[in-house]
Amino acid sequence: MIGRGKKLDEIIENMNMVAEGVYTVKALYEEIKNLNIEMPITEKTYEVLYLNKAPRKAIHELMMRELKNEN
């Protein structure tokens, strides 16, 4: 539904239940910000769900990130 242009509030309002992870990503995003941990996929997912970032733009930003060691 997000990929079809619908906003999270609208989706939640019209569903009996919410897709798994919608609320978890918000809690995880807040925790990684508090701990100063970088989790790019979580950050972009949060931006799409809660900041109305276009999914295509979020994917593009992820794919254009500078490569680095993630050990």
mmCIF file of the N, C-alpha and C atoms, coordinates in Angstrom:
data_MODEL
# 
_entry.id   MODEL 
# 
loop_
_atom_site.group_PDB 
_atom_site.id 
_atom_site.type_symbol 
_atom_site.label_atom_id 
_atom_site.label_alt_id 
_atom_site.label_comp_id 
_atom_site.label_asym_id 
_atom_site.label_entity_id 
_atom_site.label_seq_id 
_atom_site.pdbx_PDB_ins_code 
_atom_site.Cartn_x 
_atom_site.Cartn_y 
_atom_site.Cartn_z 
_atom_site.occupancy 
_atom_site.B_iso_or_equiv 
_atom_site.pdbx_formal_charge 
_atom_site.auth_seq_id 
_atom_site.auth_comp_id 
_atom_site.auth_asym_id 
_atom_site.auth_atom_id 
_atom_site.pdbx_PDB_model_num 
ATOM 1   N N  . MET A 1 1  ? 0.825  -1.197 0.000  1.00 0.00 ? 1  MET A N  1 
ATOM 2   C CA . MET A 1 1  ? 0.000  0.000  0.000  1.00 0.00 ? 1  MET A CA 1 
ATOM 3   C C  . MET A 1 1  ? 0.869  1.261  0.000  1.00 0.00 ? 1  MET A C  1 
ATOM 4   N N  . ILE A 1 2  ? 1.969  1.231  0.758  1.00 0.00 ? 2  ILE A N  1 
ATOM 5   C CA . ILE A 1 2  ? 2.897  2.373  0.769  1.00 0.00 ? 2  ILE A CA 1 
ATOM 6   C C  . ILE A 1 2  ? 3.446  2.585  -0.639 1.00 0.00 ? 2  ILE A C  1 
ATOM 7   N N  . GLY A 1 3  ? 3.820  1.494  -1.284 1.00 0.00 ? 3  GLY A N  1 
ATOM 8   C CA . GLY A 1 3  ? 4.367  1.564  -2.636 1.00 0.00 ? 3  GLY A CA 1 
ATOM 9   C C  . GLY A 1 3  ? 3.367  2.073  -3.655 1.00 0.00 ? 3  GLY A C  1 
ATOM 10  N N  . ARG A 1 4  ? 2.112  1.994  -3.332 1.00 0.00 ? 4  ARG A N  1 
ATOM 11  C CA . ARG A 1 4  ? 1.058  2.499  -4.221 1.00 0.00 ? 4  ARG A CA 1 
ATOM 12  C C  . ARG A 1 4  ? 0.679  3.938  -3.909 1.00 0.00 ? 4  ARG A C  1 
ATOM 13  N N  . GLY A 1 5  ? 1.428  4.559  -2.982 1.00 0.00 ? 5  GLY A N  1 
ATOM 14  C CA . GLY A 1 5  ? 1.215  5.974  -2.708 1.00 0.00 ? 5  GLY A CA 1 
ATOM 15  C C  . GLY A 1 5  ? 0.331  6.292  -1.518 1.00 0.00 ? 5  GLY A C  1 
ATOM 16  N N  . LYS A 1 6  ? -0.134 5.268  -0.818 1.00 0.00 ? 6  LYS A N  1 
ATOM 17  C CA . LYS A 1 6  ? -0.975 5.547  0.344  1.00 0.00 ? 6  LYS A CA 1 
ATOM 18  C C  . LYS A 1 6  ? -0.110 5.881  1.546  1.00 0.00 ? 6  LYS A C  1 
ATOM 19  N N  . LYS A 1 7  ? -0.619 6.719  2.425  1.00 0.00 ? 7  LYS A N  1 
ATOM 20  C CA . LYS A 1 7  ? 0.087  7.134  3.640  1.00 0.00 ? 7  LYS A CA 1 
ATOM 21  C C  . LYS A 1 7  ? -0.227 6.156  4.763  1.00 0.00 ? 7  LYS A C  1 
ATOM 22  N N  . LEU A 1 8  ? 0.710  6.023  5.688  1.00 0.00 ? 8  LEU A N  1 
ATOM 23  C CA . LEU A 1 8  ? 0.576  5.060  6.776  1.00 0.00 ? 8  LEU A CA 1 
ATOM 24  C C  . LEU A 1 8  ? -0.708 5.277  7.569  1.00 0.00 ? 8  LEU A C  1 
ATOM 25  N N  . ASP A 1 9  ? -1.039 6.495  7.895  1.00 0.00 ? 9  ASP A N  1 
ATOM 26  C CA . ASP A 1 9  ? -2.259 6.770  8.666  1.00 0.00 ? 9  ASP A CA 1 
ATOM 27  C C  . ASP A 1 9  ? -3.497 6.240  7.950  1.00 0.00 ? 9  ASP A C  1 
ATOM 28  N N  . GLU A 1 10 ? -3.551 6.450  6.654  1.00 0.00 ? 10 GLU A N  1 
ATOM 29  C CA . GLU A 1 10 ? -4.683 5.995  5.856  1.00 0.00 ? 10 GLU A CA 1 
ATOM 30  C C  . GLU A 1 10 ? -4.751 4.462  5.830  1.00 0.00 ? 10 GLU A C  1 
ATOM 31  N N  . ILE A 1 11 ? -3.603 3.835  5.710  1.00 0.00 ? 11 ILE A N  1 
ATOM 32  C CA . ILE A 1 11 ? -3.550 2.374  5.679  1.00 0.00 ? 11 ILE A CA 1 
ATOM 33  C C  . ILE A 1 11 ? -4.019 1.802  7.011  1.00 0.00 ? 11 ILE A C  1 
ATOM 34  N N  . ILE A 1 12 ? -3.498 2.341  8.104  1.00 0.00 ? 12 ILE A N  1 
ATOM 35  C CA . ILE A 1 12 ? -3.862 1.854  9.437  1.00 0.00 ? 12 ILE A CA 1 
ATOM 36  C C  . ILE A 1 12 ? -5.351 2.035  9.688  1.00 0.00 ? 12 ILE A C  1 
ATOM 37  N N  . GLU A 1 13 ? -5.885 3.162  9.255  1.00 0.00 ? 13 GLU A N  1 
ATOM 38  C CA . GLU A 1 13 ? -7.296 3.466  9.472  1.00 0.00 ? 13 GLU A CA 1 
ATOM 39  C C  . GLU A 1 13 ? -8.215 2.469  8.761  1.00 0.00 ? 13 GLU A C  1 
ATOM 40  N N  . ASN A 1 14 ? -7.773 1.962  7.624  1.00 0.00 ? 14 ASN A N  1 
ATOM 41  C CA . ASN A 1 14 ? -8.622 1.095  6.806  1.00 0.00 ? 14 ASN A CA 1 
ATOM 42  C C  . ASN A 1 14 ? -8.322 -0.396 6.930  1.00 0.00 ? 14 ASN A C  1 
ATOM 43  N N  . MET A 1 15 ? -7.458 -0.773 7.869  1.00 0.00 ? 15 MET A N  1 
ATOM 44  C CA . MET A 1 15 ? -7.125 -2.178 8.042  1.00 0.00 ? 15 MET A CA 1 
ATOM 45  C C  . MET A 1 15 ? -7.573 -2.672 9.409  1.00 0.00 ? 15 MET A C  1 
ATOM 46  N N  . ASN A 1 16 ? -7.895 -3.958 9.474  1.00 0.00 ? 16 ASN A N  1 
ATOM 47  C CA . ASN A 1 16 ? -8.222 -4.565 10.761 1.00 0.00 ? 16 ASN A CA 1 
ATOM 48  C C  . ASN A 1 16 ? -6.969 -4.811 11.582 1.00 0.00 ? 16 ASN A C  1 
ATOM 49  N N  . MET A 1 17 ? -5.851 -5.050 10.894 1.00 0.00 ? 17 MET A N  1 
ATOM 50  C CA . MET A 1 17 ? -4.584 -5.226 11.579 1.00 0.00 ? 17 MET A CA 1 
ATOM 51  C C  . MET A 1 17 ? -3.487 -4.610 10.715 1.00 0.00 ? 17 MET A C  1 
ATOM 52  N N  . VAL A 1 18 ? -2.373 -4.289 11.345 1.00 0.00 ? 18 VAL A N  1 
ATOM 53  C CA . VAL A 1 18 ? -1.284 -3.603 10.663 1.00 0.00 ? 18 VAL A CA 1 
ATOM 54  C C  . VAL A 1 18 ? -0.205 -4.611 10.306 1.00 0.00 ? 18 VAL A C  1 
ATOM 55  N N  . ALA A 1 19 ? 0.452  -4.370 9.194  1.00 0.00 ? 19 ALA A N  1 
ATOM 56  C CA . ALA A 1 19 ? 1.533  -5.247 8.762  1.00 0.00 ? 19 ALA A CA 1 
ATOM 57  C C  . ALA A 1 19 ? 2.594  -5.356 9.849  1.00 0.00 ? 19 ALA A C  1 
ATOM 58  N N  . GLU A 1 20 ? 3.122  -6.558 9.970  1.00 0.00 ? 20 GLU A N  1 
ATOM 59  C CA . GLU A 1 20 ? 4.136  -6.819 10.981 1.00 0.00 ? 20 GLU A CA 1 
ATOM 60  C C  . GLU A 1 20 ? 5.320  -5.871 10.825 1.00 0.00 ? 20 GLU A C  1 
ATOM 61  N N  . GLY A 1 21 ? 5.774  -5.307 11.914 1.00 0.00 ? 21 GLY A N  1 
ATOM 62  C CA . GLY A 1 21 ? 6.964  -4.476 11.911 1.00 0.00 ? 21 GLY A CA 1 
ATOM 63  C C  . GLY A 1 21 ? 6.717  -2.980 11.846 1.00 0.00 ? 21 GLY A C  1 
ATOM 64  N N  . VAL A 1 22 ? 5.503  -2.550 11.555 1.00 0.00 ? 22 VAL A N  1 
ATOM 65  C CA . VAL A 1 22 ? 5.237  -1.113 11.414 1.00 0.00 ? 22 VAL A CA 1 
ATOM 66  C C  . VAL A 1 22 ? 5.559  -0.368 12.704 1.00 0.00 ? 22 VAL A C  1 
ATOM 67  N N  . TYR A 1 23 ? 5.100  -0.880 13.820 1.00 0.00 ? 23 TYR A N  1 
ATOM 68  C CA . TYR A 1 23 ? 5.363  -0.204 15.089 1.00 0.00 ? 23 TYR A CA 1 
ATOM 69  C C  . TYR A 1 23 ? 6.770  -0.516 15.601 1.00 0.00 ? 23 TYR A C  1 
ATOM 70  N N  . THR A 1 24 ? 7.262  -1.689 15.267 1.00 0.00 ? 24 THR A N  1 
ATOM 71  C CA . THR A 1 24 ? 8.602  -2.083 15.692 1.00 0.00 ? 24 THR A CA 1 
ATOM 72  C C  . THR A 1 24 ? 9.658  -1.186 15.091 1.00 0.00 ? 24 THR A C  1 
ATOM 73  N N  . VAL A 1 25 ? 9.481  -0.812 13.817 1.00 0.00 ? 25 VAL A N  1 
ATOM 74  C CA . VAL A 1 25 ? 10.487 0.026  13.170 1.00 0.00 ? 25 VAL A CA 1 
ATOM 75  C C  . VAL A 1 25 ? 10.578 1.389  13.846 1.00 0.00 ? 25 VAL A C  1 
ATOM 76  N N  . LYS A 1 26 ? 9.468  1.890  14.342 1.00 0.00 ? 26 LYS A N  1 
ATOM 77  C CA . LYS A 1 26 ? 9.492  3.175  15.054 1.00 0.00 ? 26 LYS A CA 1 
ATOM 78  C C  . LYS A 1 26 ? 10.268 3.047  16.365 1.00 0.00 ? 26 LYS A C  1 
ATOM 79  N N  . ALA A 1 27 ? 9.989  1.989  17.123 1.00 0.00 ? 27 ALA A N  1 
ATOM 80  C CA . ALA A 1 27 ? 10.693 1.771  18.391 1.00 0.00 ? 27 ALA A CA 1 
ATOM 81  C C  . ALA A 1 27 ? 12.179 1.541  18.152 1.00 0.00 ? 27 ALA A C  1 
ATOM 82  N N  . LEU A 1 28 ? 12.508 0.751  17.142 1.00 0.00 ? 28 LEU A N  1 
ATOM 83  C CA . LEU A 1 28 ? 13.906 0.480  16.826 1.00 0.00 ? 28 LEU A CA 1 
ATOM 84  C C  . LEU A 1 28 ? 14.616 1.753  16.384 1.00 0.00 ? 28 LEU A C  1 
ATOM 85  N N  . TYR A 1 29 ? 13.970 2.556  15.559 1.00 0.00 ? 29 TYR A N  1 
ATOM 86  C CA . TYR A 1 29 ? 14.561 3.817  15.100 1.00 0.00 ? 29 TYR A CA 1 
ATOM 87  C C  . TYR A 1 29 ? 14.888 4.722  16.293 1.00 0.00 ? 29 TYR A C  1 
ATOM 88  N N  . GLU A 1 30 ? 13.954 4.841  17.215 1.00 0.00 ? 30 GLU A N  1 
ATOM 89  C CA . GLU A 1 30 ? 14.193 5.680  18.399 1.00 0.00 ? 30 GLU A CA 1 
ATOM 90  C C  . GLU A 1 30 ? 15.359 5.148  19.219 1.00 0.00 ? 30 GLU A C  1 
ATOM 91  N N  . GLU A 1 31 ? 15.463 3.829  19.330 1.00 0.00 ? 31 GLU A N  1 
ATOM 92  C CA . GLU A 1 31 ? 16.543 3.222  20.107 1.00 0.00 ? 31 GLU A CA 1 
ATOM 93  C C  . GLU A 1 31 ? 17.902 3.430  19.438 1.00 0.00 ? 31 GLU A C  1 
ATOM 94  N N  . ILE A 1 32 ? 17.975 3.257  18.119 1.00 0.00 ? 32 ILE A N  1 
ATOM 95  C CA . ILE A 1 32 ? 19.273 3.435  17.453 1.00 0.00 ? 32 ILE A CA 1 
ATOM 96  C C  . ILE A 1 32 ? 19.719 4.892  17.496 1.00 0.00 ? 32 ILE A C  1 
ATOM 97  N N  . LYS A 1 33 ? 18.771 5.802  17.488 1.00 0.00 ? 33 LYS A N  1 
ATOM 98  C CA . LYS A 1 33 ? 19.137 7.216  17.609 1.00 0.00 ? 33 LYS A CA 1 
ATOM 99  C C  . LYS A 1 33 ? 19.668 7.494  19.015 1.00 0.00 ? 33 LYS A C  1 
ATOM 100 N N  . ASN A 1 34 ? 19.029 6.923  20.037 1.00 0.00 ? 34 ASN A N  1 
ATOM 101 C CA . ASN A 1 34 ? 19.494 7.101  21.423 1.00 0.00 ? 34 ASN A CA 1 
ATOM 102 C C  . ASN A 1 34 ? 20.883 6.514  21.628 1.00 0.00 ? 34 ASN A C  1 
ATOM 103 N N  . LEU A 1 35 ? 21.163 5.387  20.971 1.00 0.00 ? 35 LEU A N  1 
ATOM 104 C CA . LEU A 1 35 ? 22.443 4.702  21.135 1.00 0.00 ? 35 LEU A CA 1 
ATOM 105 C C  . LEU A 1 35 ? 23.487 5.126  20.107 1.00 0.00 ? 35 LEU A C  1 
ATOM 106 N N  . ASN A 1 36 ? 23.109 6.013  19.201 1.00 0.00 ? 36 ASN A N  1 
ATOM 107 C CA . ASN A 1 36 ? 23.996 6.497  18.140 1.00 0.00 ? 36 ASN A CA 1 
ATOM 108 C C  . ASN A 1 36 ? 24.541 5.335  17.295 1.00 0.00 ? 36 ASN A C  1 
ATOM 109 N N  . ILE A 1 37 ? 23.628 4.445  16.904 1.00 0.00 ? 37 ILE A N  1 
ATOM 110 C CA . ILE A 1 37 ? 23.961 3.309  16.059 1.00 0.00 ? 37 ILE A CA 1 
ATOM 111 C C  . ILE A 1 37 ? 23.438 3.588  14.656 1.00 0.00 ? 37 ILE A C  1 
ATOM 112 N N  . GLU A 1 38 ? 24.231 3.243  13.660 1.00 0.00 ? 38 GLU A N  1 
ATOM 113 C CA . GLU A 1 38 ? 23.813 3.438  12.272 1.00 0.00 ? 38 GLU A CA 1 
ATOM 114 C C  . GLU A 1 38 ? 23.191 2.154  11.737 1.00 0.00 ? 38 GLU A C  1 
ATOM 115 N N  . MET A 1 39 ? 21.935 2.233  11.329 1.00 0.00 ? 39 MET A N  1 
ATOM 116 C CA . MET A 1 39 ? 21.223 1.113  10.704 1.00 0.00 ? 39 MET A CA 1 
ATOM 117 C C  . MET A 1 39 ? 20.460 1.675  9.513  1.00 0.00 ? 39 MET A C  1 
ATOM 118 N N  . PRO A 1 40 ? 21.127 1.791  8.371  1.00 0.00 ? 40 PRO A N  1 
ATOM 119 C CA . PRO A 1 40 ? 20.554 2.482  7.214  1.00 0.00 ? 40 PRO A CA 1 
ATOM 120 C C  . PRO A 1 40 ? 19.204 1.952  6.738  1.00 0.00 ? 40 PRO A C  1 
ATOM 121 N N  . ILE A 1 41 ? 19.003 0.642  6.721  1.00 0.00 ? 41 ILE A N  1 
ATOM 122 C CA . ILE A 1 41 ? 17.730 0.118  6.240  1.00 0.00 ? 41 ILE A CA 1 
ATOM 123 C C  . ILE A 1 41 ? 16.611 0.494  7.195  1.00 0.00 ? 41 ILE A C  1 
ATOM 124 N N  . THR A 1 42 ? 16.867 0.397  8.478  1.00 0.00 ? 42 THR A N  1 
ATOM 125 C CA . THR A 1 42 ? 15.873 0.800  9.471  1.00 0.00 ? 42 THR A CA 1 
ATOM 126 C C  . THR A 1 42 ? 15.572 2.288  9.337  1.00 0.00 ? 42 THR A C  1 
ATOM 127 N N  . GLU A 1 43 ? 16.601 3.097  9.161  1.00 0.00 ? 43 GLU A N  1 
ATOM 128 C CA . GLU A 1 43 ? 16.421 4.543  9.043  1.00 0.00 ? 43 GLU A CA 1 
ATOM 129 C C  . GLU A 1 43 ? 15.566 4.887  7.825  1.00 0.00 ? 43 GLU A C  1 
ATOM 130 N N  . LYS A 1 44 ? 15.839 4.260  6.696  1.00 0.00 ? 44 LYS A N  1 
ATOM 131 C CA . LYS A 1 44 ? 15.064 4.556  5.477  1.00 0.00 ? 44 LYS A CA 1 
ATOM 132 C C  . LYS A 1 44 ? 13.636 4.042  5.593  1.00 0.00 ? 44 LYS A C  1 
ATOM 133 N N  . THR A 1 45 ? 13.468 2.875  6.232  1.00 0.00 ? 45 THR A N  1 
ATOM 134 C CA . THR A 1 45 ? 12.118 2.344  6.434  1.00 0.00 ? 45 THR A CA 1 
ATOM 135 C C  . THR A 1 45 ? 11.307 3.293  7.300  1.00 0.00 ? 45 THR A C  1 
ATOM 136 N N  . TYR A 1 46 ? 11.933 3.805  8.351  1.00 0.00 ? 46 TYR A N  1 
ATOM 137 C CA . TYR A 1 46 ? 11.269 4.783  9.217  1.00 0.00 ? 46 TYR A CA 1 
ATOM 138 C C  . TYR A 1 46 ? 10.887 6.027  8.418  1.00 0.00 ? 46 TYR A C  1 
ATOM 139 N N  . GLU A 1 47 ? 11.805 6.519  7.604  1.00 0.00 ? 47 GLU A N  1 
ATOM 140 C CA . GLU A 1 47 ? 11.536 7.720  6.809  1.00 0.00 ? 47 GLU A CA 1 
ATOM 141 C C  . GLU A 1 47 ? 10.365 7.512  5.853  1.00 0.00 ? 47 GLU A C  1 
ATOM 142 N N  . VAL A 1 48 ? 10.279 6.334  5.267  1.00 0.00 ? 48 VAL A N  1 
ATOM 143 C CA . VAL A 1 48 ? 9.164  6.040  4.356  1.00 0.00 ? 48 VAL A CA 1 
ATOM 144 C C  . VAL A 1 48 ? 7.855  5.966  5.132  1.00 0.00 ? 48 VAL A C  1 
ATOM 145 N N  . LEU A 1 49 ? 7.854  5.243  6.240  1.00 0.00 ? 49 LEU A N  1 
ATOM 146 C CA . LEU A 1 49 ? 6.618  5.062  6.994  1.00 0.00 ? 49 LEU A CA 1 
ATOM 147 C C  . LEU A 1 49 ? 6.158  6.301  7.740  1.00 0.00 ? 49 LEU A C  1 
ATOM 148 N N  . TYR A 1 50 ? 7.096  6.999  8.372  1.00 0.00 ? 50 TYR A N  1 
ATOM 149 C CA . TYR A 1 50 ? 6.705  8.068  9.294  1.00 0.00 ? 50 TYR A CA 1 
ATOM 150 C C  . TYR A 1 50 ? 7.021  9.485  8.825  1.00 0.00 ? 50 TYR A C  1 
ATOM 151 N N  . LEU A 1 51 ? 7.893  9.621  7.825  1.00 0.00 ? 51 LEU A N  1 
ATOM 152 C CA . LEU A 1 51 ? 8.236  10.961 7.325  1.00 0.00 ? 51 LEU A CA 1 
ATOM 153 C C  . LEU A 1 51 ? 7.810  11.157 5.875  1.00 0.00 ? 51 LEU A C  1 
ATOM 154 N N  . ASN A 1 52 ? 7.042  10.194 5.371  1.00 0.00 ? 52 ASN A N  1 
ATOM 155 C CA . ASN A 1 52 ? 6.478  10.263 4.020  1.00 0.00 ? 52 ASN A CA 1 
ATOM 156 C C  . ASN A 1 52 ? 7.511  10.367 2.900  1.00 0.00 ? 52 ASN A C  1 
ATOM 157 N N  . LYS A 1 53 ? 8.673  9.788  3.110  1.00 0.00 ? 53 LYS A N  1 
ATOM 158 C CA . LYS A 1 53 ? 9.677  9.748  2.043  1.00 0.00 ? 53 LYS A CA 1 
ATOM 159 C C  . LYS A 1 53 ? 9.196  8.773  0.978  1.00 0.00 ? 53 LYS A C  1 
ATOM 160 N N  . ALA A 1 54 ? 9.388  9.119  -0.260 1.00 0.00 ? 54 ALA A N  1 
ATOM 161 C CA . ALA A 1 54 ? 9.014  8.234  -1.362 1.00 0.00 ? 54 ALA A CA 1 
ATOM 162 C C  . ALA A 1 54 ? 9.867  6.963  -1.303 1.00 0.00 ? 54 ALA A C  1 
ATOM 163 N N  . PRO A 1 55 ? 9.235  5.798  -1.393 1.00 0.00 ? 55 PRO A N  1 
ATOM 164 C CA . PRO A 1 55 ? 10.004 4.550  -1.336 1.00 0.00 ? 55 PRO A CA 1 
ATOM 165 C C  . PRO A 1 55 ? 11.134 4.486  -2.364 1.00 0.00 ? 55 PRO A C  1 
ATOM 166 N N  . ARG A 1 56 ? 10.883 4.935  -3.564 1.00 0.00 ? 56 ARG A N  1 
ATOM 167 C CA . ARG A 1 56 ? 11.931 4.920  -4.601 1.00 0.00 ? 56 ARG A CA 1 
ATOM 168 C C  . ARG A 1 56 ? 13.130 5.773  -4.193 1.00 0.00 ? 56 ARG A C  1 
ATOM 169 N N  . LYS A 1 57 ? 12.846 6.912  -3.586 1.00 0.00 ? 57 LYS A N  1 
ATOM 170 C CA . LYS A 1 57 ? 13.930 7.788  -3.148 1.00 0.00 ? 57 LYS A CA 1 
ATOM 171 C C  . LYS A 1 57 ? 14.737 7.116  -2.029 1.00 0.00 ? 57 LYS A C  1 
ATOM 172 N N  . ALA A 1 58 ? 14.053 6.478  -1.100 1.00 0.00 ? 58 ALA A N  1 
ATOM 173 C CA . ALA A 1 58 ? 14.739 5.794  -0.003 1.00 0.00 ? 58 ALA A CA 1 
ATOM 174 C C  . ALA A 1 58 ? 15.637 4.678  -0.541 1.00 0.00 ? 58 ALA A C  1 
ATOM 175 N N  . ILE A 1 59 ? 15.128 3.914  -1.474 1.00 0.00 ? 59 ILE A N  1 
ATOM 176 C CA . ILE A 1 59 ? 15.930 2.843  -2.079 1.00 0.00 ? 59 ILE A CA 1 
ATOM 177 C C  . ILE A 1 59 ? 17.130 3.427  -2.810 1.00 0.00 ? 59 ILE A C  1 
ATOM 178 N N  . HIS A 1 60 ? 16.900 4.485  -3.548 1.00 0.00 ? 60 HIS A N  1 
ATOM 179 C CA . HIS A 1 60 ? 18.003 5.133  -4.274 1.00 0.00 ? 60 HIS A CA 1 
ATOM 180 C C  . HIS A 1 60 ? 19.084 5.599  -3.298 1.00 0.00 ? 60 HIS A C  1 
ATOM 181 N N  . GLU A 1 61 ? 18.679 6.225  -2.212 1.00 0.00 ? 61 GLU A N  1 
ATOM 182 C CA . GLU A 1 61 ? 19.645 6.696  -1.217 1.00 0.00 ? 61 GLU A CA 1 
ATOM 183 C C  . GLU A 1 61 ? 20.425 5.536  -0.604 1.00 0.00 ? 61 GLU A C  1 
ATOM 184 N N  . LEU A 1 62 ? 19.740 4.427  -0.345 1.00 0.00 ? 62 LEU A N  1 
ATOM 185 C CA . LEU A 1 62 ? 20.442 3.258  0.185  1.00 0.00 ? 62 LEU A CA 1 
ATOM 186 C C  . LEU A 1 62 ? 21.463 2.726  -0.816 1.00 0.00 ? 62 LEU A C  1 
ATOM 187 N N  . MET A 1 63 ? 21.075 2.650  -2.055 1.00 0.00 ? 63 MET A N  1 
ATOM 188 C CA . MET A 1 63 ? 21.955 2.094  -3.084 1.00 0.00 ? 63 MET A CA 1 
ATOM 189 C C  . MET A 1 63 ? 23.130 3.017  -3.398 1.00 0.00 ? 63 MET A C  1 
ATOM 190 N N  . MET A 1 64 ? 22.995 4.290  -3.137 1.00 0.00 ? 64 MET A N  1 
ATOM 191 C CA . MET A 1 64 ? 24.046 5.259  -3.453 1.00 0.00 ? 64 MET A CA 1 
ATOM 192 C C  . MET A 1 64 ? 24.970 5.536  -2.250 1.00 0.00 ? 64 MET A C  1 
ATOM 193 N N  . ARG A 1 65 ? 24.700 4.872  -1.118 1.00 0.00 ? 65 ARG A N  1 
ATOM 194 C CA . ARG A 1 65 ? 25.557 5.059  0.052  1.00 0.00 ? 65 ARG A CA 1 
ATOM 195 C C  . ARG A 1 65 ? 26.990 4.645  -0.270 1.00 0.00 ? 65 ARG A C  1 
ATOM 196 N N  . GLU A 1 66 ? 27.927 5.327  0.325  1.00 0.00 ? 66 GLU A N  1 
ATOM 197 C CA . GLU A 1 66 ? 29.328 4.963  0.187  1.00 0.00 ? 66 GLU A CA 1 
ATOM 198 C C  . GLU A 1 66 ? 29.538 3.611  0.869  1.00 0.00 ? 66 GLU A C  1 
ATOM 199 N N  . LEU A 1 67 ? 30.237 2.723  0.178  1.00 0.00 ? 67 LEU A N  1 
ATOM 200 C CA . LEU A 1 67 ? 30.519 1.419  0.760  1.00 0.00 ? 67 LEU A CA 1 
ATOM 201 C C  . LEU A 1 67 ? 31.498 1.554  1.915  1.00 0.00 ? 67 LEU A C  1 
ATOM 202 N N  . LYS A 1 68 ? 31.276 0.722  2.934  1.00 0.00 ? 68 LYS A N  1 
ATOM 203 C CA . LYS A 1 68 ? 32.194 0.727  4.071  1.00 0.00 ? 68 LYS A CA 1 
ATOM 204 C C  . LYS A 1 68 ? 32.119 -0.625 4.763  1.00 0.00 ? 68 LYS A C  1 
ATOM 205 N N  . ASN A 1 69 ? 33.110 -0.922 5.547  1.00 0.00 ? 69 ASN A N  1 
ATOM 206 C CA . ASN A 1 69 ? 33.144 -2.154 6.299  1.00 0.00 ? 69 ASN A CA 1 
ATOM 207 C C  . ASN A 1 69 ? 32.115 -2.098 7.409  1.00 0.00 ? 69 ASN A C  1 
ATOM 208 N N  . GLU A 1 70 ? 31.306 -3.128 7.522  1.00 0.00 ? 70 GLU A N  1 
ATOM 209 C CA . GLU A 1 70 ? 30.244 -3.127 8.526  1.00 0.00 ? 70 GLU A CA 1 
ATOM 210 C C  . GLU A 1 70 ? 30.416 -4.253 9.525  1.00 0.00 ? 70 GLU A C  1 
ATOM 211 N N  . ASN A 1 71 ? 31.616 -4.521 9.934  1.00 0.00 ? 71 ASN A N  1 
ATOM 212 C CA . ASN A 1 71 ? 31.874 -5.561 10.936 1.00 0.00 ? 71 ASN A CA 1 
ATOM 213 C C  . ASN A 1 71 ? 31.481 -5.114 12.302 1.00 0.00 ? 71 ASN A C  1 
# 
